Amino acid sequence: MSANPSAYGKGGSYHAFIGKDASVSLAKMDFKDDYMNPKIMHWRTSLSLSELDQLEYWVGKFSEKYKVVGYIVEDAAG
């Protein structure tokens, strides 16, 4: 956040994602609050095959640009 507070700080374009699972939102390209709440919609159960493809695209895109520093506990490998 300190590297780019205008993007991640309050009012920034990415601030809505802080502390949330945006998987469903990215797959659907819709950023409703319910889509960022895995108790309401989860990527494993709430996405069509084409949306899962879209999510895979975003995972690859972000993995190229950013270092992975953690995983959501329920989705961690192993």
C-alpha positions in Angstrom: 0.0 0.0 0.0 2.8 2.4 0.8 4.2 1.9 -2.7 1.1 3.5 -4.3 -1.2 5.0 -1.8 -3.2 6.8 -4.6 -4.3 3.4 -5.9 -4.7 1.4 -2.6 -5.4 4.2 -0.1 -8.9 5.3 0.8 -10.7 6.5 -2.4 -8.1 4.8 -4.6 -9.1 2.6 -7.5 -8.0 -0.7 -5.8 -9.1 0.2 -2.2 -12.3 -1.9 -2.6 -10.2 -5.0 -2.9 -8.3 -4.7 0.4 -9.0 -7.6 2.7 -11.5 -9.2 0.3 -11.6 -12.2 -2.1 -12.2 -10.6 -5.5 -12.1 -13.9 -7.4 -15.8 -13.9 -8.3 -15.8 -10.2 -9.1 -12.8 -10.6 -11.5 -14.4 -13.6 -13.2 -17.7 -11.8 -13.7 -16.1 -8.3 -14.2 -18.7 -7.0 -11.7 -17.7 -5.6 -8.4 -20.8 -5.9 -6.2 -20.2 -6.4 -2.5 -21.9 -9.9 -2.7 -19.3 -11.0 -5.3 -16.5 -10.2 -2.9 -18.0 -12.2 0.0 -17.2 -15.9 -0.4 -19.9 -16.8 2.1 -22.4 -15.6 -0.5 -20.7 -16.4 -3.7 -17.6 -18.6 -4.0 -15.4 -19.2 -7.0 -15.7 -23.0 -6.6 -19.5 -23.0 -6.7 -20.7 -19.7 -8.2 -18.9 -19.5 -11.6 -19.6 -20.9 -15.0 -16.9 -22.6 -17.1 -16.3 -19.4 -19.1 -16.1 -17.4 -15.8 -13.5 -19.9 -14.5 -11.5 -19.3 -17.7 -11.7 -15.6 -17.1 -10.5 -16.1 -13.5 -7.6 -18.2 -14.7 -6.7 -15.3 -17.1 -6.6 -12.9 -14.1 -4.6 -15.2 -11.9 -2.0 -15.5 -14.7 -2.0 -11.8 -15.4 -1.5 -10.9 -11.7 1.1 -13.7 -11.2 3.2 -12.2 -14.0 3.1 -8.7 -12.5 3.1 -9.4 -8.7 4.9 -11.7 -6.4 2.5 -14.1 -4.6 2.9 -13.5 -0.9 0.1 -15.6 0.5 -3.0 -17.7 0.0 -6.5 -17.8 1.3 -6.3 -20.5 4.0 -9.2 -22.6 2.8 -7.7 -22.5 -0.7 -4.1 -23.2 0.2 -2.4 -26.0 -1.6 -1.8 -29.2 0.3 
